[in-house]
C-alpha cells in the first residue's frame, strides 16, 4: 500500500507544528476537574471572548461539544430541529437520542445548504400531549464547506426565538466562514445561545473543541461532559495547542481557501470532472461515468488521500477534497497533474 504523501481526506489530519509542540511542552497545568488548570481556563475564556459569549467549556471533540449542548438545551422526551444532512443528526451516532432520549426532527436542505423557513416553522410542534416538546434549532456554519448567509441565519434564529426555542450553532469550521467573508466571528455567533468550535480541523490542534454560550447552558454542559466520560485532568498541554492555534492559525485559513480554489479551477479543466466552486476549504468533485472507483484507486497509488462516496444531489457519489495547513501549492499542483494523467490515459 502506497503511503499517503498529500492528504486531502480532511483538515483533521494536520500535525502540530514545531511552535505548537513547544507551547504544549511548556504549558502550565493543573487538574481540570478541580477547576485549577490555568491553561484550560485561558483557552475557555479566550474562545468565549472572541465569540462574544459569557463562558466556555473545553471538551475532547466536536461530537462531545454538540452532544453536551443538545443535552443542556433539551430534556428527555424533548426535540431538536436540524438539517437532514447536519453533522449532529447524521454523523454523531444519534447520541442525543440514545444517550439523552432527545428526539431529532430533521428537515430537508435547500440547494444552497440552508433550511426553508417554512419547513422549520412546520416542524415546530404545538403544545399538545401527543407531541414531543420542540426546544431547539441547531444550525451549522460552514455547512459542507459553504458559508451560510448571515441574513438567513438571522431569519432562522429569529423564527426560533418567536417560538420560544433555543439556538445552537455547530461551528466546527466557523472560523473558516469568518475568514472567507472577512467577518467578525462574534457577529456570526451572536444569534446563538451556544456555539461549538473545533480546534482540530483547520486550526491545526491535535485534539479538542470548546463549547461557548450563555453561562447557565455552559454550566449544564460541563456537568454532562463529566457524565459522558469527558472529565479531564492535566489537559493544559492540549489547551495550549488551542491557544497557539487561535494566535497563529486563524488568519492563515485564507491560504487554505486559496488552495481549494486553485484545486477546483484545475479540476474544472478536466471534462470528466464536475466541480462545485468552493466557499472555503472543501472541494466537492463528481466523476462522470463509472470511473470514480478507478480514479480513487489511481490517486491512492499516487500517494494522494481523499474521501469518497458522499451522496451528491444527483444521486452520484462525490469525492471530498479538503485543503489545510499541511497542504501547500505544490501538493495541489501534484493532485491536478495526477488527475490530468489519469483521464488522459482513460480517454
C-alpha positions as CSV (number, residue, x, y, z in Angstrom):
1,X,0.0,0.0,0.0
2,X,1.4,3.4,-1.0
3,X,1.9,5.8,1.9
4,X,-0.2,9.0,1.7
5,X,2.0,11.9,0.8
6,X,-0.6,14.5,0.1
7,X,-3.5,14.0,2.5
8,X,-6.7,15.7,1.3
9,X,-9.0,13.4,3.3
10,X,-9.8,16.0,6.0
11,X,-8.4,19.0,7.8
12,X,-8.4,16.8,10.9
13,X,-5.2,15.1,9.6
14,X,-3.0,18.1,10.4
15,X,0.0,17.6,12.6
16,X,1.1,20.1,15.3
17,X,3.8,22.5,14.1
18,X,7.1,22.8,16.0
19,X,5.8,26.0,17.6
20,X,2.6,24.4,18.8
21,X,4.6,21.4,20.2
22,X,6.8,23.8,22.2
23,X,3.7,25.6,23.5
24,X,2.3,22.2,24.6
25,X,5.5,21.1,26.3
26,X,5.8,24.4,28.2
27,X,2.1,24.6,29.2
28,X,1.3,25.3,32.9
29,X,-1.1,22.6,34.0
30,X,-3.4,21.7,36.9
31,X,-6.3,19.3,37.5
32,X,-9.2,20.5,35.2
33,X,-11.8,18.5,37.1
34,X,-11.0,20.5,40.2
35,X,-11.1,23.7,38.0
36,X,-7.5,24.6,38.5
37,X,-5.8,24.1,35.1
38,X,-4.9,27.7,34.3
39,X,-4.2,27.0,30.6
40,X,-7.6,25.4,30.1
41,X,-9.2,28.4,31.8
42,X,-7.3,30.7,29.5
43,X,-8.5,28.8,26.4
44,X,-12.1,28.7,27.5
45,X,-12.0,32.4,28.3
46,X,-10.3,33.3,25.1
47,X,-12.7,31.4,22.8
48,X,-15.7,32.8,24.8
49,X,-14.5,36.4,24.5
50,X,-13.6,36.0,20.8
51,X,-17.2,34.8,20.1
52,X,-18.8,37.3,22.4
53,X,-20.1,34.7,24.8
54,X,-20.2,34.5,28.6
55,X,-18.5,31.2,29.2
56,X,-16.8,28.2,27.6
57,X,-16.0,24.6,28.4
58,X,-13.1,22.6,26.8
59,X,-14.2,19.1,25.6
60,X,-12.5,16.3,23.8
61,X,-14.2,16.5,20.4
62,X,-16.8,18.3,18.3
63,X,-19.2,15.4,18.8
64,X,-19.0,15.8,22.5
65,X,-19.4,19.6,22.2
66,X,-22.6,19.2,20.2
67,X,-23.9,16.5,22.4
68,X,-23.4,18.4,25.6
69,X,-25.1,21.4,24.0
70,X,-28.1,19.3,23.0
71,X,-28.3,17.9,26.5
72,X,-28.0,21.3,28.0
73,X,-30.9,22.7,25.9
74,X,-33.2,19.7,25.9
75,X,-34.7,17.3,28.4
76,X,-35.7,13.7,28.0
77,X,-38.6,13.5,25.5
78,X,-37.8,16.9,24.1
79,X,-37.0,17.6,20.4
80,X,-34.5,19.5,18.4
81,X,-34.7,20.6,14.8
82,X,-31.7,20.2,12.5
83,X,-31.0,19.8,8.8
84,X,-31.3,16.3,7.3
85,X,-27.6,16.3,6.5
86,X,-26.5,18.1,9.6
87,X,-23.5,16.7,11.4
88,X,-25.2,16.5,14.7
89,X,-28.0,14.5,13.1
90,X,-26.2,12.2,10.6
91,X,-22.6,11.8,11.8
92,X,-22.7,11.6,15.6
93,X,-24.4,8.2,16.0
94,X,-27.7,9.7,17.1
95,X,-26.1,10.3,20.5
96,X,-28.8,12.8,21.6
97,X,-31.4,10.1,21.0
98,X,-29.8,7.1,22.6
99,X,-28.0,8.9,25.4
100,X,-30.3,11.8,26.1
101,X,-33.7,10.5,24.9
102,X,-33.9,13.6,22.8
103,X,-35.8,13.2,19.5
104,X,-34.3,14.8,16.4
105,X,-36.6,16.4,13.9
106,X,-34.7,16.6,10.6
107,X,-35.8,19.0,7.8
108,X,-34.5,19.0,4.2
109,X,-31.8,21.3,3.0
110,X,-32.2,23.7,0.1
111,X,-29.7,23.5,-2.7
112,X,-27.6,26.2,-1.0
113,X,-27.5,24.3,2.3
114,X,-30.0,26.4,4.1
115,X,-33.3,25.2,5.6
116,X,-36.5,26.8,4.3
117,X,-38.1,28.9,7.0
118,X,-41.4,27.4,6.2
119,X,-40.0,23.9,6.8
120,X,-38.5,25.0,10.1
121,X,-41.8,26.5,11.3
122,X,-43.8,23.5,10.1
123,X,-41.5,21.2,12.2
124,X,-42.2,23.1,15.4
125,X,-44.7,21.1,17.4
126,X,-47.7,22.7,19.0
127,X,-48.2,22.4,22.8
128,X,-50.0,19.0,22.7
129,X,-49.6,16.0,24.9
130,X,-49.3,13.8,21.8
131,X,-46.1,15.5,20.7
132,X,-42.5,16.0,21.9
133,X,-41.8,19.5,23.0
134,X,-39.7,21.3,20.4
135,X,-36.9,23.0,22.3
136,X,-34.0,23.8,20.0
137,X,-33.0,24.8,16.5
138,X,-29.5,23.5,15.6
139,X,-27.8,25.0,12.6
140,X,-24.3,24.5,11.0
141,X,-21.8,27.0,9.6
142,X,-19.9,26.2,7.5
143,X,-22.1,23.5,6.0
144,X,-20.2,21.1,3.7
145,X,-17.8,24.0,3.3
146,X,-20.4,26.5,2.3
147,X,-20.7,29.7,4.2
148,X,-24.3,30.2,5.3
149,X,-25.8,33.6,4.6
150,X,-25.9,35.7,7.7
151,X,-29.3,37.2,6.7
152,X,-30.8,33.7,6.6
153,X,-29.2,32.8,9.9
154,X,-30.8,35.9,11.4
155,X,-34.2,35.0,10.0
156,X,-34.0,31.4,11.1
157,X,-32.9,32.1,14.7
158,X,-35.4,34.9,14.9
159,X,-38.1,32.4,13.9
160,X,-36.9,30.1,16.6
161,X,-37.0,32.8,19.3
162,X,-40.5,33.8,18.4
163,X,-41.5,30.2,19.1
164,X,-39.5,30.1,22.4
165,X,-36.8,27.8,21.1
166,X,-33.1,27.9,22.0
167,X,-30.5,28.1,19.3
168,X,-27.2,26.2,18.8
169,X,-24.6,26.5,16.1
170,X,-22.3,23.7,15.1
171,X,-19.4,26.0,14.3
172,X,-16.8,23.4,13.8
173,X,-15.4,25.5,10.9
174,X,-16.9,28.8,11.8
175,X,-13.5,30.5,11.7
176,X,-13.4,29.4,8.0
177,X,-16.7,31.2,7.5
178,X,-15.4,34.3,9.2
179,X,-12.2,34.4,7.2
180,X,-14.0,33.7,3.9
181,X,-16.4,36.6,4.4
182,X,-13.9,38.9,6.2
183,X,-16.4,39.0,9.1
184,X,-16.1,39.1,12.8
185,X,-16.7,35.6,14.1
186,X,-18.6,37.2,17.1
187,X,-21.1,38.6,14.6
188,X,-21.7,35.1,13.1
189,X,-22.1,33.7,16.6
190,X,-24.3,36.4,18.1
191,X,-27.7,34.9,17.2
192,X,-26.9,31.6,19.0
193,X,-27.2,30.6,22.7
194,X,-24.4,28.1,22.3
195,X,-21.7,27.5,19.7
196,X,-19.3,24.6,19.3
197,X,-15.8,25.4,18.0
198,X,-13.5,22.6,16.7
199,X,-9.8,23.2,17.3
200,X,-8.5,20.1,15.5
201,X,-9.8,20.9,12.0
202,X,-8.4,23.9,10.1
203,X,-6.9,25.4,13.2
204,X,-4.5,22.6,13.4
205,X,-4.6,21.5,17.0
206,X,-4.3,17.7,17.7
207,X,-7.5,17.4,19.7
208,X,-10.3,19.3,21.3
209,X,-13.3,21.6,20.9
210,X,-14.8,24.4,23.0
211,X,-18.5,24.9,23.6
212,X,-19.3,28.5,24.4
213,X,-22.5,30.3,25.2
214,X,-24.8,31.5,28.0
215,X,-23.3,30.8,31.4
216,X,-26.1,28.6,32.6
217,X,-26.1,26.5,29.5
218,X,-22.3,26.1,29.6
219,X,-22.5,25.1,33.3
220,X,-25.1,22.4,32.4
221,X,-22.9,21.2,29.5
222,X,-19.9,20.9,31.9
223,X,-21.9,18.6,34.1
224,X,-22.9,16.5,31.1
225,X,-19.3,16.4,30.0
226,X,-18.5,14.5,33.2
227,X,-21.4,12.1,32.8
228,X,-20.2,11.3,29.2
229,X,-16.8,10.4,30.5
230,X,-15.2,13.6,29.4
231,X,-13.8,14.7,32.7
232,X,-10.1,15.6,32.2
233,X,-7.1,16.3,34.3
234,X,-3.8,17.9,33.3
235,X,-5.0,18.8,29.9
236,X,-3.4,22.3,29.8
237,X,-0.9,20.6,27.4
238,X,-3.8,20.2,24.9
239,X,-5.4,23.6,25.7
240,X,-2.1,25.2,24.9
241,X,-2.3,23.9,21.4
242,X,-5.7,25.5,21.1
243,X,-4.4,28.8,22.3
244,X,-1.5,28.6,19.9
245,X,-3.9,27.9,17.1
246,X,-6.0,30.9,17.9
247,X,-2.9,33.1,17.8
248,X,-1.3,31.7,14.7
249,X,-3.7,29.7,12.6
250,X,-6.9,31.7,12.1
251,X,-5.9,34.3,9.5
252,X,-3.9,31.8,7.6
253,X,-7.1,29.9,6.8
254,X,-7.3,32.2,3.7
255,X,-4.3,30.2,2.3
256,X,-6.4,27.0,2.6
257,X,-9.3,28.7,0.8
258,X,-7.0,29.9,-2.0
259,X,-5.6,26.4,-2.4
260,X,-9.1,25.0,-2.6
261,X,-10.0,27.4,-5.3
262,X,-6.8,26.6,-7.2
263,X,-7.6,22.9,-6.9
264,X,-11.2,23.4,-8.1
265,X,-10.0,25.5,-11.0
266,X,-7.6,22.9,-12.1
267,X,-10.1,20.1,-11.9
268,X,-12.7,22.2,-13.7
269,X,-10.5,22.0,-16.8
270,X,-11.0,18.2,-16.9
271,X,-14.2,17.4,-18.8
272,X,-14.8,14.2,-16.8
273,X,-14.9,16.1,-13.5
274,X,-17.7,18.3,-12.2
275,X,-16.6,20.7,-9.5
276,X,-18.6,22.9,-7.2
277,X,-16.8,26.3,-6.7
278,X,-15.7,26.2,-3.1
279,X,-16.5,28.9,-0.5
280,X,-13.8,27.7,1.9
281,X,-11.5,24.7,2.1
282,X,-13.8,21.9,0.9
283,X,-13.9,20.9,-2.7
284,X,-16.7,18.6,-3.9
285,X,-15.9,16.6,-7.1
286,X,-18.2,14.4,-9.1
287,X,-16.6,11.9,-11.5
288,X,-18.6,11.1,-14.7
289,X,-19.4,7.6,-15.8
290,X,-18.2,4.6,-14.0
291,X,-14.6,5.9,-13.4
292,X,-14.9,7.1,-9.8
293,X,-13.6,3.9,-8.2
294,X,-10.7,3.6,-10.7
295,X,-9.8,7.2,-10.2
296,X,-9.8,6.8,-6.4
297,X,-7.6,3.7,-6.7
298,X,-5.2,5.7,-9.0
299,X,-5.0,8.5,-6.6
300,X,-4.2,6.1,-3.7
301,X,-1.4,4.6,-5.8
302,X,-0.1,8.1,-6.4
303,X,0.1,8.8,-2.6
304,X,-2.9,11.1,-2.7
305,X,-5.5,10.6,0.1
306,X,-9.2,11.6,-0.4
307,X,-12.6,10.7,1.0
308,X,-15.2,9.5,-1.4
309,X,-18.7,8.0,-1.5
310,X,-20.5,11.1,-0.4
311,X,-24.0,11.2,-1.9
312,X,-24.5,14.0,-4.3
313,X,-27.6,15.9,-5.2
314,X,-28.0,13.9,-8.4
315,X,-27.5,10.6,-6.7
316,X,-24.0,10.2,-8.0
317,X,-21.3,9.7,-5.4
318,X,-18.9,12.6,-4.8
319,X,-15.3,12.9,-3.7
320,X,-14.4,15.4,-1.0
321,X,-11.1,17.1,-1.2
322,X,-10.0,19.2,1.9
323,X,-7.2,21.7,2.0
324,X,-5.4,22.6,5.2
325,X,-2.1,23.8,6.7
326,X,-0.3,20.6,5.6
327,X,-1.4,21.0,2.0
328,X,0.7,23.5,0.1
329,X,0.5,24.8,-3.5
330,X,2.9,22.0,-4.7
331,X,0.5,19.4,-3.3
332,X,-2.4,21.0,-5.1
333,X,-0.4,21.0,-8.4
334,X,0.5,17.3,-7.9
335,X,-3.1,16.5,-7.4
336,X,-4.2,18.3,-10.6
337,X,-1.4,16.7,-12.6
338,X,-2.4,13.3,-11.4
339,X,-6.0,13.8,-12.4
340,X,-4.9,15.0,-15.8
341,X,-2.7,11.9,-16.3
342,X,-5.5,9.6,-15.3
343,X,-8.2,11.0,-17.5
344,X,-5.7,11.4,-20.4
345,X,-5.0,7.7,-20.3
346,X,-8.6,6.8,-19.7
347,X,-9.6,8.9,-22.6
